[in-house]
Amino acid sequence: MSLKAISPIDGRYAAKVAPLSDYFSEYALIRYRVLVEVRYLQALHRAGLPQLQSADAASIAALDEIITNFSEADAEEIKRTERVTNHDVKAVEYFVKERLRAAGLDDIVEFTHFGLTSQDINNTAIPLSLKEGLAHVIDPALDNLVTKLDALVEEWKDIPMLARTHGQPASPTLLGKEFAVWTARLREQLRQLKEVPMSAKFGGATGNLNAHYVSFPDRDWHAFAGEFVEGTLGLSRSYPTTQIEPYDNLASLFHALSRVCTILIDLCRDAWTYISMEYFRQRTIAGEIGSSAMPHKVNPIDFENAEGNLGIARALFSHLADKLPISRLQRDLTDSTVLRNIGVPIAHLLISTQAIEKGLSKLLLNPDKIAADLEANWMVTAEAIQNILRREGYPKPYEALKELTRGRTNIDEQVIHEFVEGLDVSDSVKKELRAIRPENYVGRF
């Protein structure tokens, strides 16, 4: 952790987001660019381009080592070249050419980056790094969080709890069911997230593969590009395009991630509120301090930390989704610096999932407080009573219960049972009504 880091994700939280460095750092971007350049050259060789056939298949396959052995020192070499070229992708091209010369493949050097523009590299390298970063880090983190929530759903599925709508006492619910709402919402967004195609642009300077067709007009270069992007890289080729990927699917991805953040904010706020209501207490950790002034404090800091980070993530995901699909004419450069920041909201999301897990692990159910709130709110049985009276054909049951309960604070078991005794219904119905209690009027889950 660097104490001089400007961003907390590279300072205070660096250890928490370290796995993302392999996908969203400057090193990662350079490595993925190298990967695309090498894979492209290998694809040209497989396609039978005569000018590359002086290299045998074994030599071309051995180019894999440029990728597998790629190091921070290699990335530094490319950055030194960039300081001269003032062009990041051209520096990558020169690096690959040097490695080809070192391997004795001078005859095919100039087919590195053949017919391509920078965005053919960026708009394949970035979605590929994003796809793999999500698959290897974020998806498992979110799946693990859902699994932990599932365990709490199971643990608390039979715990009756007073519900609150508009902040006021409402028909009782089950604590496990309330947490199941979040798992259901998260699962649906994760399903949608995984269905968004990871799109890539690969079409030359303005999207028409001009240089390819003018050089080799008898080849189906669009078919080649489709096979390269989809078969070799495992992405979905966008076509037709301008110089750049239109980013519509990337916007969908960021919108889905933003919705995940929204759901988790909702979870954090409700967990925080339940703690403030004393439905949960929190495990204390030796040596931990809640307040510099008040020794008794055990604050819900993990949920607060997560909520703050989720807010930053959601704002950045929204900006990415709103900005990226807009570019002047065939392209402007505004997407370039924005794309360099896609790891930032993802890092804040990862920090948040870890904080929520930590917060959940501290929760200690306080059944006495939950039960006391139910006992103090017998008026919530009014809904049950008036609907049974509807079933029995009793005149104006809603109005009768409204007159009894609305605005009153002294409704208890005795008041309800006295009301039931005064009803003009059968003894069996009265018995049924007397059996209704706040803790058993919870429906089914």
C-alpha positions in Angstrom: 0.0 0.0 0.0 1.3 3.4 -1.0 0.6 6.2 1.5 1.1 8.7 -1.4 -1.5 7.0 -3.7 -4.1 9.5 -4.8 -6.9 6.9 -5.2 -7.8 4.8 -2.2 -8.1 1.7 -4.4 -4.3 2.0 -5.1 -3.6 3.0 -1.5 -5.8 2.2 1.5 -7.7 -0.6 -0.3 -4.9 -1.9 -2.6 -4.7 -5.3 -1.0 -8.4 -5.8 -1.3 -8.4 -5.2 -5.0 -5.0 -6.7 -5.9 -6.6 -9.5 -8.1 -8.0 -6.9 -10.4 -4.5 -5.7 -11.4 -4.1 -8.6 -13.8 -7.1 -7.2 -15.8 -7.4 -3.5 -15.3 -4.0 -2.0 -14.6 -1.7 -0.3 -17.2 0.4 -3.5 -17.2 -2.8 -5.5 -17.9 -3.8 -3.3 -20.8 -0.4 -3.5 -22.4 -0.3 -7.3 -22.0 -3.8 -7.7 -23.5 -2.7 -5.5 -26.4 0.3 -7.7 -27.0 -1.9 -10.8 -26.8 -4.2 -9.4 -29.6 -1.2 -8.5 -31.8 0.3 -11.9 -31.5 -3.0 -13.8 -31.9 -3.7 -11.7 -35.0 -0.4 -12.6 -36.6 -0.9 -16.2 -35.9 -4.4 -16.0 -37.4 -3.0 -14.5 -40.6 -0.6 -17.4 -40.8 -3.4 -19.9 -40.3 -5.4 -18.2 -43.0 -2.6 -19.1 -45.5 -1.4 -15.6 -46.4 1.5 -16.4 -48.7 3.7 -13.7 -47.4 3.8 -15.4 -44.0 4.4 -18.9 -45.1 8.2 -18.6 -44.9 7.7 -19.2 -41.1 6.8 -22.7 -40.2 3.9 -23.6 -38.0 6.2 -24.4 -35.0 7.8 -21.0 -35.1 4.4 -19.3 -35.3 3.1 -21.4 -32.4 6.2 -20.5 -30.4 5.0 -16.9 -30.4 2.7 -17.9 -27.6 5.8 -17.4 -25.3 5.6 -13.7 -26.0 2.3 -13.8 -24.1 2.9 -16.4 -21.5 6.3 -15.0 -20.5 5.2 -11.3 -20.7 6.5 -9.5 -17.6 6.4 -6.1 -16.0 9.9 -5.6 -17.5 8.4 -6.1 -20.9 5.6 -3.6 -20.1 8.3 -1.1 -18.9 10.1 -1.6 -22.2 6.9 -0.7 -24.1 6.4 2.3 -21.9 9.9 3.6 -22.7 9.1 3.2 -26.4 5.8 5.1 -25.9 7.7 8.0 -24.4 9.4 8.3 -27.9 6.4 7.5 -30.1 3.8 9.2 -28.0 1.5 6.4 -29.2 0.7 3.5 -26.9 -0.4 1.0 -29.4 2.4 1.7 -31.8 4.8 1.0 -29.0 3.2 -2.4 -28.6 3.6 -3.1 -32.3 7.3 -2.2 -32.1 7.7 -4.5 -29.1 6.1 -7.5 -31.0 8.3 -6.8 -34.1 11.4 -6.8 -31.9 10.4 -10.2 -30.5 9.8 -11.5 -34.0 13.3 -10.4 -35.1 14.8 -12.0 -32.0 13.0 -15.3 -33.0 14.5 -15.1 -36.6 11.2 -14.2 -38.2 12.4 -11.1 -40.0 10.5 -12.0 -43.2 7.1 -11.6 -41.5 7.8 -8.7 -39.2 5.9 -6.1 -41.3 2.7 -8.2 -41.1 2.5 -7.3 -37.4 -0.5 -4.9 -37.1 -1.2 -5.4 -40.9 -4.2 -3.3 -42.0 -5.2 -2.4 -38.5 -5.8 0.7 -36.6 -5.3 1.2 -32.8 -8.9 0.6 -32.0 -8.8 -2.9 -33.6 -6.4 -3.6 -30.7 -8.0 -1.5 -28.0 -11.5 -2.6 -28.8 -10.5 -6.3 -28.6 -8.0 -6.1 -25.7 -10.3 -4.1 -23.4 -13.4 -6.3 -23.7 -11.3 -9.4 -23.4 -9.6 -8.1 -20.2 -13.1 -7.1 -18.9 -14.6 -10.5 -19.7 -11.8 -12.3 -18.0 -11.7 -9.9 -15.0 -15.4 -10.3 -14.4 -15.2 -14.1 -14.8 -12.2 -14.6 -12.6 -12.8 -12.0 -9.8 -16.1 -10.2 -9.8 -18.5 -13.1 -10.7 -17.0 -15.3 -8.0 -17.1 -12.5 -5.4 -20.8 -11.8 -6.2 -21.7 -15.5 -6.3 -20.0 -15.9 -2.9 -21.9 -13.1 -1.4 -25.2 -14.6 -2.7 -24.2 -17.9 -1.2 -23.6 -16.3 2.2 -27.0 -14.5 2.0 -28.6 -17.8 1.1 -27.2 -19.3 4.3 -28.8 -16.5 6.3 -32.1 -17.0 4.5 -32.1 -20.6 5.6 -31.0 -19.7 9.2 -33.7 -17.1 9.6 -36.5 -18.5 7.5 -38.7 -19.2 10.5 -38.0 -16.0 12.4 -41.2 -13.8 12.5 -40.6 -10.1 12.3 -42.7 -6.9 12.3 -42.6 -5.5 8.8 -42.6 -1.7 8.2 -44.1 0.0 5.2 -43.5 3.8 5.1 -41.6 3.2 8.3 -44.8 2.2 10.1 -45.8 -1.2 11.6 -47.2 -3.4 8.9 -48.3 -7.0 8.5 -45.5 -9.3 9.9 -43.1 -11.1 7.7 -40.2 -13.6 8.1 -36.7 -12.4 8.5 -35.3 -15.0 6.1 -37.8 -14.1 3.4 -36.8 -10.4 3.6 -33.2 -11.5 2.9 -34.4 -13.8 0.1 -35.7 -10.8 -1.7 -32.1 -9.5 -2.1 -30.8 -12.9 -3.3 -33.6 -13.1 -5.9 -32.9 -9.6 -7.1 -29.1 -10.2 -7.3 -29.5 -13.5 -9.1 -31.7 -11.9 -11.8 -29.2 -9.1 -12.4 -26.3 -11.5 -12.5 -28.2 -13.6 -15.0 -28.7 -10.5 -17.2 -25.1 -9.5 -16.7 -23.8 -12.8 -18.0 -26.1 -12.7 -21.0 -24.7 -9.4 -22.3 -22.4 -10.1 -25.3 -18.8 -9.0 -24.9 -18.5 -7.1 -28.2 -15.4 -6.1 -30.0 -14.6 -4.0 -33.1 -12.2 -5.3 -35.7 -12.5 -3.6 -39.0 -9.6 -1.4 -39.9 -9.3 2.4 -39.9 -13.0 3.2 -40.5 -14.6 -0.2 -40.1 -14.5 -1.5 -43.7 -11.2 -3.4 -43.7 -10.1 -1.1 -46.5 -6.4 -1.9 -46.2 -7.1 -5.7 -46.2 -9.3 -5.6 -49.3 -7.0 -3.3 -51.3 -4.0 -5.5 -50.5 -5.7 -8.9 -51.0 -9.1 -8.3 -52.8 -9.9 -11.9 -53.4 -10.1 -12.8 -49.7 -13.2 -12.6 -47.5 -11.7 -10.5 -44.8 -15.0 -9.9 -43.0 -15.3 -13.7 -42.5 -11.7 -13.7 -41.3 -12.4 -10.9 -38.8 -15.5 -12.7 -37.5 -13.6 -15.9 -37.0 -10.7 -14.1 -35.3 -12.8 -12.1 -32.9 -15.3 -14.9 -32.1 -13.3 -18.1 -32.6 -9.8 -17.0 -31.4 -10.6 -14.3 -28.8 -14.0 -15.6 -27.7 -15.7 -12.2 -28.1 -18.6 -11.1 -30.3 -17.7 -9.0 -33.4 -19.7 -5.8 -33.9 -20.4 -5.1 -37.5 -20.8 -2.6 -39.2 -18.9 -0.1 -37.1 -17.0 3.2 -37.6 -13.4 3.2 -36.4 -14.5 2.3 -32.9 -16.8 -0.2 -31.2 -20.2 1.5 -30.6 -20.1 0.3 -27.0 -23.8 -0.3 -26.7 -23.3 -3.8 -25.2 -20.6 -2.4 -22.9 -23.2 0.2 -21.8 -25.7 -2.6 -21.1 -23.0 -4.4 -19.0 -22.3 -1.3 -17.0 -26.0 -0.6 -16.5 -26.4 -4.2 -15.2 -23.4 -3.7 -12.8 -25.0 -0.4 -11.7 -28.2 -2.2 -10.9 -26.2 -4.7 -8.8 -24.8 -1.8 -6.9 -28.3 -0.4 -6.4 -29.5 -3.6 -4.9 -26.5 -3.9 -2.6 -27.1 -0.3 -1.4 -30.6 -1.3 -0.6 -29.3 -4.2 1.4 -26.8 -2.1 3.2 -29.3 0.5 4.3 -31.8 -2.1 5.5 -29.1 -4.0 7.4 -28.0 -0.7 9.0 -31.6 0.1 9.9 -32.2 -3.3 11.5 -29.0 -2.8 13.5 -30.2 0.6 14.7 -33.6 -1.0 15.7 -31.6 -3.6 17.7 -33.0 -6.5 15.6 -29.3 -7.3 15.3 -26.4 -6.7 17.5 -22.8 -6.9 16.2 -19.9 -9.1 17.2 -17.1 -7.1 18.7 -13.5 -7.5 17.5 -10.7 -7.3 20.0 -8.8 -4.0 19.8 -11.4 -2.4 17.5 -12.7 1.0 18.4 -16.1 2.4 17.4 -15.7 6.0 18.4 -12.7 8.1 19.5 -15.0 9.7 22.2 -17.7 7.1 23.1 -16.2 3.8 24.3 -19.5 1.9 24.0 -19.9 2.4 20.3 -20.1 -0.6 17.9 -20.9 1.0 14.6 -22.2 -0.7 11.5 -19.1 0.6 9.6 -18.9 -2.3 7.1 -22.3 -1.6 5.7 -21.5 2.2 5.7 -18.2 1.5 3.9 -19.9 -0.6 1.3 -22.7 1.9 0.7 -20.2 4.7 0.1 -18.1 2.6 -2.3 -21.2 1.4 -4.1 -22.3 4.9 -4.6 -19.0 5.8 -6.3 -19.2 2.6 -8.4 -22.7 3.3 -9.5 -21.9 6.9 -10.5 -18.9 5.8 -12.6 -20.8 2.9 -14.2 -23.5 5.3 -15.2 -21.0 7.7 -16.7 -19.3 4.9 -18.6 -22.7 3.7 -19.9 -23.9 7.2 -20.9 -20.6 8.4 -22.4 -19.1 5.5 -24.3 -21.8 5.0 -27.0 -21.4 8.6 -28.1 -18.6 9.6 -30.5 -18.3 12.4 -33.1 -18.5 11.2 -36.7 -16.3 8.1 -37.3 -14.6 8.6 -33.9 -13.2 11.1 -31.4 -10.7 10.4 -28.6 -13.1 10.9 -25.6 -13.5 7.1 -25.2 -9.8 6.5 -24.7 -9.3 8.1 -21.3 -12.8 6.8 -20.1 -12.0 3.2 -21.0 -8.8 3.4 -18.9 -11.1 3.9 -15.9 -13.3 0.8 -16.2 -11.4 -0.9 -13.5 -12.1 1.9 -11.0 -15.9 1.2 -10.4 -15.2 -2.5 -10.6 -12.7 -2.1 -7.8 -15.1 -0.2 -5.7 -17.7 -2.9 -6.3 -15.2 -5.6 -5.1 -14.4 -3.6 -2.0 -18.1 -3.3 -1.3 -18.8 -7.0 -1.6 -16.0 -7.7 0.9 -17.3 -5.1 3.3 -20.9 -6.5 3.1 -19.6 -10.1 3.8 -17.7 -8.8 6.8 -20.7 -6.9 8.0 -23.0 -10.0 7.6 -20.5 -12.1 9.6 -20.8 -9.7 12.6 -24.6 -9.9 12.8 -26.0 -11.4 16.0 -29.7 -12.0 15.9 -31.6 -10.3 18.8 -34.8 -12.4 19.1 -36.0 -10.7 22.2 -36.1 -7.3 20.5 -37.8 -8.8 17.5 -40.4 -10.5 19.6 -41.0 -7.4 21.7 -41.7 -5.3 18.7 -44.3 -7.9 17.5 -45.9 -8.0 20.9 -46.1 -4.2 21.0 -48.0 -4.0 17.7 -51.1 -6.1 18.0 -52.9 -3.7 15.7 -51.2 -5.5 12.7 -53.6 -8.4 13.3 -56.4 -6.1 12.2 -55.8 -7.0 8.5 -56.2 -10.7 9.3 -59.3 -10.2 11.3 -61.1 -8.0 8.8 -60.4 -10.4 6.0 -61.8 -13.4 7.9 -64.9 -11.3 8.6 -65.2 -10.6 4.9 -65.1 -14.3 4.3 -68.0 -14.7 6.8 -70.1 -12.0 5.2 -69.7 -9.6 8.2 -70.9 -6.0 7.3 -68.2 -3.4 6.8 -65.3 -5.3 8.5 -62.6 -2.9 7.3 -64.4 0.0 8.8 -64.9 -1.8 12.1 -61.2 -2.6 12.4 -60.3 0.9 11.3 -62.4 2.4 14.1 -60.8 0.1 16.6 -57.1 0.6 15.6 -56.3 3.6 13.5 -54.2 6.1 15.3 -54.3 4.3 18.7 -51.1 3.3 20.5 -52.7 1.1 23.2 -53.8 -1.9 21.2 -52.8 -5.1 22.8 -53.9 -8.7 23.0 -56.7 -7.8 25.5 -58.1 -5.1 23.3 -58.2 -7.3 20.3 -59.8 -10.2 22.2 -62.4 -8.0 23.7 -63.3 -6.8 20.2 -63.5 -10.3 19.0 -65.8 -11.3 21.8 -68.2 -8.5 20.9 -68.6 -9.6 17.2 -71.8 -11.2 16.0 -70.1 -14.3 14.6 -70.0 -18.0 15.6 -67.9 -19.3 18.5 -65.8 -21.3 16.0 -65.0 -18.1 14.1 -64.2 -16.3 17.4 -61.8 -19.1 18.3 -60.2 -18.8 14.9 -59.8 -15.0 15.4 -58.4 -15.4 18.9 -55.7 -17.7 17.5 -54.2 -15.0 15.4 -51.2 -13.4 16.9 -48.5 -11.0 15.5 -45.9 -13.7 15.5 -48.0 -16.3 13.6 -49.6 -13.9 11.1 -46.7 -14.2 8.6 -48.1 -15.9 5.5 -45.9 -18.5 3.9 -42.4 -18.5 2.5 
